[in-house]
Amino acid sequence: MVSNKTAGSRFEKEFAGILADHWFWVHLFQENKNGQPCDVIAMKNGRAYLIDCKDCQSEIFPLSRIEENQINAMILFSMMGNAPGMFAIRFPDRKIYLLQYTKLQELQEAGFKRINETVCRTQGIPLEQWLEWSDRDAGDNRE
């Protein structure tokens, strides 16, 4: 059985690779002793994205896995004129959803302790759809 940390690191690398395949400049933050507030920074067409990857080993994502330093970094990142920070959440069926940190904050404030794939589908955007949008937005026909 793969540890959560190993599975998470693997997902971060896979996610960065997917973005690179769609012509994003991608930097994967390396773990350091102080802990970084996110996993990936990606840029394309003058837009910067700060993304933290969460790999779910079950059908439920506990919102307690979102750390205060991650939210604080995403708030500051947005205040600097960048796109709102996002969480890339992958479920066991390998489906990945992107949810803006503001949406997850709203869910927490509404009393949610955990979310499932249905909530992610209604409150976020599937990765494939977001990538299509980014390609269309760029006028990319390079695939």
Disulfide bonds with the S-S distance in Angstrom:
none
